[in-house]
Amino acid sequence: HMNPYYTEEGVSRSFELYTRTSRPPALNIGSYTVRQQGGRVSYGVPFSEDDTVYFGLGLERTTIETDQSSPVRFKDYVAQFGNSPTGIGKATTDAFPLTAAWGRDSRDSATTPSIGQYQRANLELDVFGNSKYYRAVYVHELYKPLKSWMTLAVKGEINYGHGLRGSKYPVFKNVYAGGIGSVRGFLGSSLGIVDPLNGVDALGGATRLIGNAELQFPFPGSGKDRSLRWFAFSDAGQVYQEGKKIRASELRFSAGLGVSWISPVGPLKLSYAKPLN
């Protein structure tokens, strides 16, 4: 629930309650289950027409269940925080994440932008829970009209996480890349190192670098309707383990074509991509 005008000055207040269950991508051999329950309250304070600063406090409980086929990283976590020295079983940890964020939005439209920029920086910090860590995210989107009928859309995103006070970055906070929303043309969540136990399962990582560039055009016959467009794109990205350097030589690239439509039931996007390396 979000109240965008919690005060007359335009301060927003948001409440969030959630329970979610995560399992590995379909291409993985190993199995595990991550269950999370939590809540968060946050406030957004506008400083200008385009800039807003956010502050929040949350509570999150995470339970990880493993079996014989689970990746080594998940077994290590269960062995550390559970009651099974073999890492096969269940472990539950609590986190009290503090969040601070800044956002700037000068786009002419939130759904079909053609000019302007969007930026967001977010910091999540947990120093009181079992698995102490911090995670920073920065996103920058740029929209520039090259012609009256053609728009250049560029997006960059970097995620960086690290453990605190000698703790390792929690495996359930790992980020992934590959597939829709990151590097199209690759299998979902397939980039980065794989589990040494089976040599197949991608483990994600604490750091992620994503870049996307699109040339957007009006769909033939749609006139000036920007809700239906086709585009040519190129993606790049990779996932890195905690403490590892970001190396451009390890980036994966793809290119392709797609169609986007702001339909009555929500935004839809269909893309066809081929990996370039």
N, C-alpha and C positions, 0 to 999 in steps of 0.2 A: 504494500500500500504506500502510495506517495501523495503527499499534499504539497503541491508546488508553491502554495502561498500560505505557509504555516504562520507567517507574520505579515503585517501590512507592508513591510519593507521588501518582501519577496524571498525571504528565507524559506527553503523547502525542508521538509522532514519526511524520512522514509523508514518504514518498518519492513523487515524481511524475516520470514520463517520458512524453513525448508527441511526436507528430508530427501535424500537421494541415494541411489545405489548405482555403483559403477562397476563394470566388468571389462575385461580386455577387449580390444578390437577383434573383429571376426577372424582376421588373418593370423592371430596369435595361437600358438600351440598350448602354452601354459595358461592355467586358469587361476583367478583370484577374485575376491569380492571386496569392494570398499564401500562401506555404508557411513553416511554422514548425516547428522542432525545438528541444526544450529539456528541462530537468529542474529540479527544485526539491526542497529538503529543508526541512522546517519542524517546529517544536516548539510544543506547546501547554502552557501552565503554568496550572493552576487556582489561583485566588486565593480563591474561595469556592464555595459549592454552585452558584451561578448564573454566576459570572464566570470567564472564561478569557482569557489573553493569549497571542498567537501571534507567533513570530518565524521568518523564513525567508530563504533565499538561493537564487537561481536563475541559470540560464544559458539564454539564448534566442538562436537565430539565425533571422533573418527574411529571406526572399527574395521580392521583388516583381517580377512580370513584367507588362509592359504592351504594348499594341499601339496602332494608330492610333485606335481607338475608346475608349480608356481615359479616365476622368475626369482633369481637369487636375491635381487634387491628387496622384494617383498618378504621373503623368508628372513632376511637379515633384520628387517624392521620388527617382525613378529618375535624373533629371538631377543631383540633388545628391549621391547616394551611389553611382551607377553610372558607367559609362564612355560614356554616350550623352548628348550635350548636348541632343538633341531630346526626351529623356524616354521614348523608345520602346526597350525592351530589358529589362534585368534589373539589379537592385541587391540587394546582400546586406549586412545590418548585424547587429551583435552587441549584446546587452544583458545586463547583470548586475543584474537587479532584486532589491533588498532589500525585504522586506515586514515590516510590523508590523500587528497587528490586535488588536482587543478584542471579545469577544462576551459577551452576557448573555442567558440563556434561562430564563425563569420560566414557560413554558407548561406546561399540564397534559398535553399530548401534542405530539409533533413532527409527527405526520401528520394528526391530526384535533383541533386545539386548539379549546377553547371558552372558556378564560380564561387570562390571563397576557400577557406581553410577550416579544418577541425583538428584540434590538438587535445590530448588528455594525458596527464601524468598521474600515476597512482602508486602509492607506497603502502604495503601491508606488512605489519610488524607484530611478532608474537614473542614476548620476553618472559611471560608468566606461565605458559603452558608446558607440556611435556617435550614437545619438539620445537625448540626455539629456532626461529628463522626470520628472514625478511625477504620480500619479493617486490620488485619495482617493475612497472610497465610504462612504456611511453609509446603513444600512437600519434601519427601525424598524417593527415590527409590533405591533399591539394587538388583543387578543381580549377581548370583554366580553359576558357573557350578559345580554340585555335581558329575556328571559323564559326559562322552563325549556326552551322549544322554539325559541328564536330567539337567534342570536349575531351581534354586530356585529364584523366584521373590518376593520381599517383598516391600510393599509401605505403607507409613504412611502419614497422612495429618491432620493438625490442622488449623482451622479457628477461629479467635477470633475478635469480634467486640464490641465496646462500644461507647456510646454517650459522647459528650464533653460539658463542660460549662453548666451542668444541663440538657442538652437535652437527650432524649431517643434515643437509636439506631433506625434508620429509618426502618420501617417494610419492605419496598421494598428492603432492603439490606439483609434481612434474608437469611440464608442458610438452606438447607434441606438435608435429608438423607433417604435412602431406595430406593432399585431398582438398575437399571443399573448405573454403575459408582460409587456406594458407597457400600451399603450392599444388595447384591443380595439375592433373596428369600423373600424380603419384598416388599409390594406395593410401587410404586414410591412416594417419598416425604412424607412418612407416619410416620416417627419416630418423637419423641418429643411430647410436650404437644399439646392438642387439644383445639379448641375454646370453651370457657365455655358456649357460647350461644346455640350451638347445640350438643356439646360433641362428635363431629366426625371429623371435619376439622383440620388437622395438620397445625400448624402455623409456623413451622420452628423455627429458633432461631439465636442468635448472635454468638454462639460458636458451632463448629462441630468437632468431632473426628472420623477419619476413619482409619481403618487398613485392609490391604489385603495381603494374602500370597498365592502364586501359585507354584505348581510343574508343570513344562512344559516339554512335551515330543514330539518327532517327530511323526507325523501322520503315521500310518501303510502304507507302500508302497511309502512314499514321499522321502525316502532316507535322504539326508542331507539338504533338502529344509526346511529352517526355516520359510518360509512364511505361512506354513500350520502346525499347531500344536494343540494338545489337552492338557488339563490341569485339574488338581484337585485343588480346592481352598477352602479357608475359609476367610470369611469377618467378620468385627466387626465395630460397629459405633453407634453414638448417637448424638442428637442435644440438646443443652442446652440454656436456656433463658439468657438474659443479666444479668451479675453479679452472676450467679449461679455457684457453684463449679462443676467441672467435677468429677463424681462419677463412678468408674469402675463397681459398682454393677448395674448401669443403662444401661450398654452397651448391645447391641443386637448382636447376633452371627448367622452366617449361614455357610453352607458348600455345595459344589456341584461339578459338572463336566462341562467342556465346551470345545469349539473348536474355534480357532481363525484362520483367513485367511486374508492375505494381498492380496486382489483381485484386478483385473484391475480397478475396479470402486472405490476402497478405502478399508480401513481396516474394516473387519466384525468380530463380536464376538457373539457366541451363548452360553448361559449359562443356566444350570438347577440347581436350589438351593433350599434347604429346611431350614427354620428357626430352630435354635437350642434352642432358648428361646424367 
